[in-house]
Amino acid sequence: MPAVTTRTAPLTEPNWYRHLPAGRDVHLLHEGVVAVTGNDAVHQILAHPAVVAEHPLKASSRALGPNVLDADGPQHRAFRALLAPVLSAGRIDDYARTLMPRLIDDLTEELAGVRTNEFDARYAHRIPYGLVCAVLGIDTALEERFHTLTRPLAQLLDYPTVETPQTHRCAAELLDLIEEQRIARDGSGTSLLETIERTRDRKAITLSDSEVRSTAVLFFIAGTETSSAYITSLVYCIGRTVFGLEELLDSEVRAHFLEEVLRLYPPVQTVVRFAAEDITLDGVTVPRHSAILASIAAANRDPRVFAYPDRLVIGRDTKRSAPFAVGAHACPGAVLAKTEFGLLTARLAERFREIAVVGDERRIESQSFSHPVDFTVHFRVK
């Protein structure tokens, strides 16, 4: 089937996929750029062996050097092997018993009685930044400094990419700061930096010290900004949904609710990949070297898979939802993130009588680290 060129999709807008012609899953936007939207097609393209993440001109590669986000094949597997011990079931259980409850309690106490239109800017990052700083072995006094440096870096991973002298300065300073913390670590052997260095040496993984630091930086960005985005979406959905908060004390209801919010508001709406060779998908030839925009948001709202896709329906089958992507580059921290979100939701339900969105412009920000913006939320205590 010949490709149909579409030039109307405003790619700077979240939910840009809604502007594409209905009835097609693969869209040639212009020469060298292809959008993939249908649920089956997105699953296929992200798991396709000839679809890669690496590209020599990617801004994240230039700013951070070789890293887990932009590598493929054996190098990508080596990067992921460094993170595996830190994200093991045992480590996550330990975080859930010791670290997460304290961070969650601190946030919920701070939110008691608050009415704010800046939840995403002032509060959503508190838990993920506290968690990732602790996991990395970073001095908690530096948490806000890391937040200041990381926010501009998120623009390097977004689409369209925003690359400025500031993003490169922030990347360099963040790498230096992580190296300073590595040198100053307490030697307990439990931090991410110590763990990944030990894993590298024990498994004879051929990655340099700078590549280890880049892995730590990407862990920091992914582990904080995606979680901050989702926590914003979570609070927004609680505030706009008509049910009693006490329903979320039921673990099964809570699990279904979290999955449905992830389907509606995946933290990363668009995943950018590249065709290593000519690929045929849905009868359309995707030429070699094409940039492929895989729309997680479109896949998660495909009406052929999810009835009434724009509704929040607790209990629906979400097996085909892909909020953490699929394939070799699927998010390695998904279980850690879901554990964090589950504990937070349970504590919100325990602590508050009502969480109400009382003003809402119904806008979404960003493609990566995507979440609702311009809403006011009131946390009413019991």
C-alpha positions as CSV (number, residue, x, y, z in Angstrom):
1,M,0.0,0.0,0.0
2,P,1.5,3.4,-0.9
3,A,2.0,5.8,2.0
4,V,-0.2,8.8,2.3
5,T,1.6,12.0,3.2
6,T,-0.1,14.0,6.0
7,R,1.1,17.6,6.7
8,T,-1.5,18.8,9.1
9,A,-0.5,17.2,12.3
10,P,0.8,19.9,14.8
11,L,3.5,17.9,16.4
12,T,4.2,20.5,19.0
13,E,0.8,19.8,20.6
14,P,0.1,16.9,23.0
15,N,-2.4,14.6,21.5
16,W,-1.3,15.6,18.0
17,Y,-2.4,12.1,16.8
18,R,-6.0,13.3,17.0
19,H,-5.4,15.5,13.9
20,L,-4.3,12.6,11.7
21,P,-6.7,10.9,9.3
22,A,-8.9,8.2,10.9
23,G,-8.7,4.6,9.7
24,R,-4.9,4.5,9.3
25,D,-2.2,3.4,11.8
26,V,0.9,4.5,9.9
27,H,1.2,8.1,8.6
28,L,4.0,9.6,6.5
29,L,4.1,13.1,8.0
30,H,6.8,14.3,5.6
31,E,9.9,12.8,4.1
32,G,11.8,10.8,6.7
33,V,9.2,11.2,9.5
34,V,6.6,8.5,10.1
35,A,3.9,8.5,12.8
36,V,2.5,5.2,14.2
37,T,-0.7,5.4,16.1
38,G,-2.8,2.2,16.3
39,N,-2.5,0.0,19.3
40,D,-1.3,-3.1,17.4
41,A,1.0,-1.1,15.2
42,V,2.7,0.7,18.1
43,H,3.3,-2.6,19.9
44,Q,4.7,-4.1,16.7
45,I,7.0,-1.2,15.9
46,L,8.5,-0.8,19.4
47,A,9.3,-4.5,19.5
48,H,10.6,-4.7,15.9
49,P,14.2,-5.8,15.7
50,A,15.0,-3.3,12.9
51,V,13.7,-0.3,14.9
52,V,16.4,1.3,17.0
53,A,16.9,4.1,19.6
54,E,20.4,5.1,18.6
55,H,21.0,8.1,16.3
56,P,24.3,10.1,16.1
57,L,22.5,13.4,16.1
58,K,20.2,12.8,19.1
59,A,20.6,15.7,21.6
60,S,20.6,13.4,24.6
61,S,23.6,11.5,23.2
62,R,25.5,14.7,22.5
63,A,24.8,16.0,26.0
64,L,25.3,12.9,28.0
65,G,27.5,10.6,25.9
66,P,26.7,6.9,25.5
67,N,23.8,6.0,27.7
68,V,21.0,3.5,28.4
69,L,18.4,5.5,26.6
70,D,20.2,5.8,23.3
71,A,22.0,2.5,23.0
72,D,20.9,-0.7,21.3
73,G,21.9,-4.3,21.2
74,P,24.7,-5.6,23.5
75,Q,25.6,-2.1,24.7
76,H,22.0,-1.5,25.7
77,R,21.8,-4.8,27.5
78,A,25.0,-3.9,29.4
79,F,23.6,-0.6,30.5
80,R,20.4,-2.3,31.8
81,A,22.4,-5.0,33.6
82,L,23.9,-2.2,35.7
83,L,20.5,-1.2,36.9
84,A,19.0,-4.7,37.5
85,P,20.3,-5.1,41.1
86,V,19.0,-1.7,42.2
87,L,15.6,-2.6,40.7
88,S,15.3,-6.1,42.0
89,A,12.2,-7.3,43.9
90,G,14.1,-7.4,47.2
91,R,15.4,-3.8,46.8
92,I,11.9,-2.5,45.9
93,D,10.4,-4.2,48.9
94,D,13.0,-2.6,51.0
95,Y,12.2,0.8,49.6
96,A,8.5,0.2,50.1
97,R,9.0,-0.6,53.8
98,T,11.5,2.0,54.8
99,L,12.0,4.9,52.4
100,M,8.7,5.5,50.6
101,P,6.4,5.7,53.6
102,R,8.4,8.6,55.1
103,L,8.5,10.5,51.9
104,I,4.8,10.0,51.3
105,D,3.8,11.0,54.8
106,D,5.9,14.1,54.6
107,L,4.1,15.1,51.3
108,T,0.6,14.3,52.5
109,E,1.1,16.3,55.7
110,E,2.3,19.3,53.7
111,L,-0.8,19.0,51.4
112,A,-3.3,19.0,54.2
113,G,-5.8,21.8,53.6
114,V,-3.9,23.2,50.7
115,R,-5.6,24.7,47.6
116,T,-3.0,25.1,44.8
117,N,-2.8,25.7,41.1
118,E,0.9,24.7,41.1
119,F,0.7,21.1,42.2
120,D,2.9,20.0,39.3
121,A,5.6,22.6,40.0
122,R,5.6,22.7,43.8
123,Y,4.6,19.2,45.0
124,A,4.7,16.4,42.4
125,H,8.4,16.0,42.4
126,R,8.9,15.6,46.2
127,I,8.5,11.8,46.4
128,P,10.4,10.8,43.3
129,Y,13.3,13.2,43.9
130,G,13.6,12.1,47.5
131,L,13.4,8.4,46.4
132,V,16.0,8.7,43.6
133,C,18.4,10.8,45.7
134,A,18.3,8.1,48.4
135,V,18.7,5.3,45.9
136,L,21.6,7.0,44.1
137,G,23.3,7.8,47.5
138,I,23.0,11.6,47.0
139,D,23.0,14.0,49.9
140,T,19.3,14.9,50.5
141,A,20.4,18.5,51.0
142,L,21.1,18.6,47.3
143,E,17.6,17.4,46.3
144,E,16.4,20.9,45.1
145,R,19.6,21.5,43.3
146,F,19.1,18.3,41.4
147,H,15.6,19.4,40.6
148,T,16.8,22.7,39.3
149,L,19.3,21.0,37.0
150,T,17.1,18.2,35.8
151,R,14.1,20.2,34.7
152,P,15.9,21.8,31.7
153,L,17.4,18.4,30.8
154,A,13.9,17.0,30.4
155,Q,13.7,19.1,27.2
156,L,16.5,17.1,25.7
157,L,14.3,14.0,25.9
158,D,11.1,15.6,24.7
159,Y,9.7,15.8,21.2
160,P,10.3,18.2,19.5
161,T,13.7,18.4,21.3
162,V,14.7,21.7,22.8
163,E,18.5,22.0,22.9
164,T,20.1,25.1,24.2
165,P,23.4,26.1,25.9
166,Q,21.5,25.8,29.2
167,T,20.6,22.2,28.6
168,H,24.2,21.3,27.9
169,R,25.4,23.3,30.9
170,C,22.9,21.5,33.2
171,A,24.0,18.1,31.8
172,A,27.6,18.8,32.5
173,E,26.9,20.2,36.0
174,L,24.7,17.2,36.8
175,L,27.4,14.7,35.7
176,D,30.0,16.6,37.8
177,L,27.7,16.6,40.8
178,I,27.1,12.9,40.6
179,E,30.8,12.3,40.3
180,E,31.4,14.5,43.4
181,Q,28.8,12.5,45.3
182,R,30.4,9.2,44.2
183,I,33.7,10.3,45.6
184,A,32.1,11.5,48.8
185,R,29.9,8.4,49.4
186,D,29.9,6.8,52.8
187,G,31.1,3.4,51.6
188,S,28.1,1.5,52.8
189,G,27.9,-0.2,49.4
190,T,24.2,0.1,49.0
191,S,23.8,3.2,46.8
192,L,23.0,2.9,43.1
193,L,26.4,4.3,42.1
194,E,28.3,1.8,44.3
195,T,26.0,-1.0,43.1
196,I,26.3,-0.4,39.4
197,E,30.1,0.0,39.7
198,R,30.3,-3.3,41.6
199,T,28.0,-4.9,39.1
200,R,30.1,-3.7,36.2
201,D,33.4,-5.0,37.7
202,R,31.9,-8.3,38.8
203,K,30.3,-9.0,35.4
204,A,33.2,-7.6,33.5
205,I,30.9,-5.2,31.6
206,T,32.9,-3.0,29.4
207,L,31.5,0.4,30.3
208,S,33.7,3.4,31.3
209,D,33.2,5.5,34.4
210,S,31.7,8.3,32.3
211,E,29.2,5.8,30.9
212,V,28.3,4.7,34.4
213,R,27.7,8.3,35.4
214,S,25.5,8.8,32.3
215,T,23.5,5.8,33.3
216,A,23.0,7.4,36.7
217,V,21.9,10.7,35.2
218,L,19.4,8.9,32.9
219,F,18.1,7.0,35.9
220,F,17.7,10.3,37.7
221,I,15.8,12.0,34.9
222,A,13.6,9.0,34.0
223,G,13.0,8.1,37.7
224,T,12.0,11.6,38.7
225,E,10.4,13.3,35.8
226,T,8.1,10.4,34.6
227,S,7.0,9.8,38.2
228,S,6.4,13.5,38.8
229,A,4.3,13.7,35.7
230,Y,2.3,10.6,36.6
231,I,1.7,11.8,40.2
232,T,0.3,15.0,38.8
233,S,-2.0,13.0,36.5
234,L,-3.0,10.8,39.4
235,V,-4.0,13.7,41.6
236,Y,-5.8,15.3,38.7
237,C,-7.8,12.1,38.0
238,I,-8.7,11.6,41.7
239,G,-9.9,15.2,41.8
240,R,-12.0,14.9,38.6
241,T,-13.5,11.5,39.3
242,V,-16.9,11.1,41.1
243,F,-16.3,8.5,43.8
244,G,-15.5,8.4,47.5
245,L,-11.8,8.3,48.3
246,E,-12.4,5.4,50.6
247,E,-12.9,3.2,47.6
248,L,-9.2,3.5,46.9
249,L,-8.4,1.8,50.2
250,D,-9.5,-1.4,48.5
251,S,-6.2,-2.8,47.0
252,E,-8.0,-4.3,43.9
253,V,-9.9,-1.1,43.1
254,R,-6.7,0.9,43.7
255,A,-4.7,-1.3,41.3
256,H,-7.3,-0.9,38.6
257,F,-7.5,2.8,39.1
258,L,-3.7,3.2,38.8
259,E,-3.6,1.2,35.5
260,E,-6.5,3.2,34.1
261,V,-4.8,6.5,34.9
262,L,-1.6,5.2,33.3
263,R,-3.6,4.3,30.2
264,L,-5.3,7.7,30.0
265,Y,-2.2,9.8,30.9
266,P,1.0,7.8,30.1
267,P,4.0,9.8,31.4
268,V,5.6,9.5,27.9
269,Q,3.1,10.2,25.2
270,T,5.4,9.9,22.2
271,V,8.4,7.6,21.8
272,V,11.0,8.4,19.0
273,R,12.7,5.5,17.3
274,F,14.5,5.1,13.9
275,A,14.3,2.5,11.1
276,A,17.6,0.6,10.7
277,E,16.3,-0.8,7.4
278,D,13.2,-0.6,5.3
279,I,10.2,-1.9,7.2
280,T,6.7,-2.7,6.1
281,L,4.0,-2.0,8.7
282,D,0.2,-2.0,8.1
283,G,1.0,-2.3,4.4
284,V,3.1,0.9,4.4
285,T,6.8,0.9,3.7
286,V,8.8,2.8,6.3
287,P,12.0,3.8,4.6
288,R,15.4,3.1,6.2
289,H,16.7,6.0,8.4
290,S,13.1,7.3,9.0
291,A,12.3,8.8,12.3
292,I,9.4,6.9,13.8
293,L,7.0,8.7,16.2
294,A,5.3,5.9,18.1
295,S,2.3,7.5,19.9
296,I,1.8,5.7,23.2
297,A,-1.1,8.1,23.9
298,A,-2.9,7.0,20.6
299,A,-2.3,3.4,21.3
300,N,-3.7,3.7,24.8
301,R,-6.9,5.4,23.4
302,D,-7.4,3.2,20.4
303,P,-11.2,2.7,20.3
304,R,-10.7,-0.7,18.6
305,V,-9.1,-1.9,21.8
306,F,-10.6,0.3,24.6
307,A,-14.3,1.1,24.4
308,Y,-15.1,4.7,25.2
309,P,-11.3,5.4,25.3
310,D,-11.5,8.9,26.7
311,R,-13.4,7.8,29.8
312,L,-11.8,6.6,33.0
313,V,-13.4,3.2,33.6
314,I,-12.1,1.4,36.7
315,G,-11.9,-2.3,36.1
316,R,-11.5,-2.4,32.3
317,D,-9.0,-4.7,30.7
318,T,-5.8,-2.7,30.3
319,K,-3.5,-5.5,29.1
320,R,-2.9,-3.7,25.8
321,S,-2.1,-0.4,27.5
322,A,1.6,0.4,27.1
323,P,2.4,3.3,29.5
324,F,6.0,2.2,30.0
325,A,6.5,1.3,26.3
326,V,7.2,-2.3,25.2
327,G,10.2,-4.1,23.7
328,A,13.9,-3.9,24.6
329,H,13.6,-0.3,25.7
330,A,10.6,-0.7,28.0
331,C,11.0,1.2,31.2
332,P,13.1,-0.9,33.7
333,G,11.8,1.0,36.6
334,A,8.1,0.2,36.0
335,V,7.7,-2.0,39.1
336,L,9.4,0.5,41.3
337,A,7.2,3.3,40.0
338,K,3.9,1.3,40.4
339,T,4.9,0.5,44.0
340,E,5.5,4.2,44.7
341,F,2.2,5.2,43.1
342,G,0.2,2.5,44.9
343,L,1.5,3.5,48.4
344,L,0.9,7.2,47.6
345,T,-2.7,6.6,46.5
346,A,-3.5,4.5,49.6
347,R,-2.1,7.2,51.9
348,L,-4.0,10.0,50.0
349,A,-7.2,7.9,50.6
350,E,-6.5,7.5,54.3
351,R,-5.5,11.1,54.9
352,F,-8.0,13.2,53.0
353,R,-11.8,13.5,53.0
354,E,-11.8,14.9,49.5
355,I,-9.4,15.8,46.7
356,A,-11.2,18.2,44.4
357,V,-10.2,19.8,41.1
358,V,-12.0,23.1,41.4
359,G,-10.6,24.8,38.3
360,D,-9.4,23.2,35.1
361,E,-8.3,24.5,31.7
362,R,-8.0,20.8,30.4
363,R,-4.6,21.2,29.0
364,I,-1.8,18.7,28.7
365,E,1.9,19.6,28.7
366,S,4.7,17.9,26.8
367,Q,5.2,14.7,24.9
368,S,7.7,13.2,27.4
369,F,6.9,13.6,31.1
370,S,3.4,14.5,30.0
371,H,0.7,15.6,32.5
372,P,-2.3,17.9,32.9
373,V,-1.6,21.6,33.7
374,D,-3.5,24.7,34.6
375,F,-5.8,23.1,37.1
376,T,-6.5,24.0,40.8
377,V,-6.8,21.2,43.4
378,H,-8.0,21.4,47.0
379,F,-6.9,18.8,49.5
380,R,-9.6,18.6,52.2
381,V,-8.7,16.7,55.4
382,K,-10.9,14.4,57.3
